[in-house]
Amino acid sequence: MVGKQISGKEIAQQLREGLRDQVLNAGCFRKRPPKLAAVMVGDYPASKIYVSAKQKACQEICIDSELFHLPQSTTQLQLQNCLDFLNNNPAVDGILLQLPLPAHLSDQTAILAIDPEKDVDGLHPISLGKLLAGQPGFRPCTPAGVMHLLQATGVVLQGKHAVVIGRSFIVGKPMALLLAAKGSDCTVTLAHSQTQNLPELCQSADILVAALGRPEFVKGSWIKQGAVVIDVGINRLPSGKIVGDVSFEDACQRASAITPVPGGVGPMTIAMLLKNTVDSAIKRLS
């Protein structure tokens, strides 16, 4: 068996085209288009690339975007003032805080400063609390993108055993909650790099989500025959090659479907950020 590659790039493009039609045709957007404000502190090269990609994606679907690029020396108070300005700006529908912040700043303090009604990254404790309670709200973009991928490719979730490797509040924990939620109805095991007997646990997974940030950590022999593998990792090797958290070539021999890296989960993360921004604008303008 050679696993089918799940093209996040194609599915994200379909979602973006639908969002573009929505922005161009929805009556509420005759007042103004949706607007996303991105806040970046310092000059971390990867952050520049990510923010540029998100701004380009906004432009493609007719969302206004504005970058607030603060210097490396920015203090927590100065960042707070910038976020307060955006919170109070009625023309801004979504706020994207590009992480990680420089070491002298607190990611969590900054996230808490964002108005939950504009938290289109879905990382504010109120957004995460609504996810835990099963209430409507913004969902973290990467886990939401994974769910969209699974649904778009017709993967049956009900009653399946899903193993999520990684326990971050950005991906791992919300991913487990979404898979276990009513309507998805997976039985979920949340694992991490210190989990005992991890290879054996992975071999029991019908759906395996790898999100721990270690290049090719998950070996092909860990994959259950016919499992669906979602690789969230993006890692650059010393050679410059980009790989995921799963040993892709070996995993393809056992998985029924697998996301490549790049071109799998990454495009979906941006697409879900756009969707959250459009949804926020509809709520604010309707």
N, C-alpha and C positions, 0 to 999 in steps of 0.2 A: 504493500500500500504506500502510495506517495500522497501526502496530505495536500488538500486544496489550499491554495493561498487566499486568505481573506484580504481583499484590497481595501484598506481603509481610505486610500486616496480616492477611489471611485465612489465609495459610499458617502464620503465627506463631500465630494463634489455634487452629488445628487441632493444632499441636504442643503448645501449652500445655494444651489439653484432654486430650491423651494423657498428658502428664506429671502432670496433676491426678489422673487415674484411677490412674496408677501409684503416686502418693504415698498415695492413699486405700486402695489394695487390696493393695499389696505387704506381705508378712508382716514384712519387716525393719523397716518403719516403725511397727509396733505398739509398739516400744520408744520411739521419738520421731520426729517429722518431720525432714526435712532442715533444715539451718540455714545461712544465708548471712550473713556479717558484712561490712558495708560500712564502709570507712574513708575519710573525707573530711577534708581539711585546708583550713581557711579558708572563705570565703563566696563563692566564684566562682558567679555566678548560674546559669550553664549546668550546673555540677556539681550544684547543688541540684536542678535540674529532672530531670537524669538519674538521680540517686540516688532521688528520690521516685518516678519511674516504675518503677525496678527494685524498690523496696520494695512498691509496689502490685501489680506482677506476681507477686511472691512470695506475697503475701497471697491472690491469686486462685487459686493452685494449691496452697495449704496448706503452703507453705514458711515456716518461721520466718525472720525477718530482724531484724537489729539494726544500728543505725547508730552508729558511733564517730566523732563529729564533733569534730575537734581544732581548736584556735584557729590563726589565721594565724601566730602567733608560734612555733608548734611547731618544735622543733629536730629534726635528723636522728636524734639519740639517742632523743628522746621518741617519735618515730614508730616507730623500731626497737623500743622497749619495748612499744608497743601491738601491733605485729605479732607480737612474740615471745609475748605473752599469748594472742593468738588462735591462733598455731601450736600452743601447748601446751594449748589448751582442747579436750577430747575431744568437746564438744557442738557444735563448729563444724566444718562440712564444707567450706565454701568461703569464701575471703577475696577480696573485691573492693576493690582500691585505686583510688579514683576519680582519674583523671588528667585534666589535668595538675596536678601539685603546684605550690605557690607557688615562685617563682623561686629562693629560697634553699635549696630542697631538691632532692635528686637523685632523679629518677624511677627511674633504673636501680639505684641503691643500695637504694631501697625495694623494688623488685620482687625483687631478689636476697634480701631478708630474708624473703620469703614462703615458707612450706613448699611445695615443688613438689606435694606430695600434696593441697594445698588451693588450688592455683593455678587456680581456675575461669575466670579470664580468659585462661589459656593463654599468658601473656607471659613467664614465667620462662625463662631460657636452657635449662633442662633440658626444659621442655615444647617449646620451639622445636627443640631438638636431637632429641627424639623424632619430631617432625614431619619433620625433614630425613632421619632414618634410617628413616622408614616404620614406626616402632614405635607401639603404642597409647599414648594419652595425651591430655591436654587440648589442644584446638585453639583458637586465638584465635577469639573469638566472632563477629566480623564476617565473616572469611573462611569459617568453618564455616557461618554463616547463608547466605552466598551459595551455597555448595555445596548446601545443603538446598533453597534456592529453585530452583536449576537442576534438581535431581533431581525435585522435586515437580511441576515444570511439564513434565517429559518432554523436556528439552533433551538431545539426543545430544551427548556430549562426545568420544567416542573418535575420534581422528584429526583433530579440529578444531584450527584455529589460534586460540589465545586470546592476546589482547594485554591486559596489565595495565599501566595507567598509574599509577605511584606505587610508591615503593620503601621505605615505612616498614616497621618490624618488626611493627607492629600490624596492618596490612592488606596492603600491596602484596607484600612478600616471602612471607609465609605463603600468600597467595592464589595466587601463582604455583606454590608447591610443591604445594598441594592440587590444582590443575588438572593438574599434570604427573604426579601420583602414579599408581601402578598402580591400575587400576580406573576412573580418570578418563581418563588416557591422551591428554590434549591435548598438542599442541606449543605451548609457551608462549614468548612474548616479553615480557620485563619492561622497560618503558619508563618515562620520566619527563619532566618539563617541559623538560629540556635535550636530549632525544633528537633527533637530526637527522632531518629528513623525517618528523616524527611524523604529520602528516595522511595521508601515503601509507602509512605503516605501519599506521595504524588501518584504512585502507580494505581491508587484507588480512585483517582479523580476522573470523572467524566468531562469536567471542564476545569482546566488548569490556568490560573492567571498568575504570571510571574511579574512581580513589581518590587524587587529588592535592590536594584541598582548594582548588580555584579555581573560583569560580562560572561556570558555563556555558562552561568552557574548551574543551570538545570540541564542535565544530560539527557540524551535521547533515550537511554535505558530507563529513565524515570517515568516515561510517558506510557500511560495505558493505551493498548491497541485501540484505535478508533476515537481517542479523546479529542476534544477541541482545546487548542492551546492559544492563549492570548498573551503575547509578550509585550509588556509595557516598558521594558527597559530600553534605554538609549545610552550606549557606552562607546567611547572612542578608544580604540586600541592604540598602542604606540606607533603602529604602522599607519595610523590615520583612518583605518577602516571602522565603520560604524556597525556595531552589533548589538543584539538585545541581551536579555538575561537568560535566554534559552539557546542551547546549541542547535541552531536552526536545521542544518542539513541532516543531522541524526534524528531530530524530532520529526522531521517530515516523513521519515520512514515508518513512523508509528501513528502519528496523529491523523485524524480524518480531515481536519482543517486547522490552519495555523496562520497567525498574522506575521508578516515579514517585518524586518527592521532594516532600513526605514520603510515607510509607506504603509504601515499598519495602523497602530493606535494613534500615532502622532497627529496626522491630519484630522482625526476625529476630535481630539482635544480642542483644536482651534475652532472646528465647526460647532461644537457645543458651547464654546464661549460666545460665538456669534448668536446662537439660538437663545441663550440666556439674556443677551443684550436686547434682542428683538422682543422677547417676552416681557422684559422689564419696561421697555418703551411702550408696548401695547397697554400694559397695566397703568402706566403713568399718563398716557395720552387719551385713553378711552373715557 
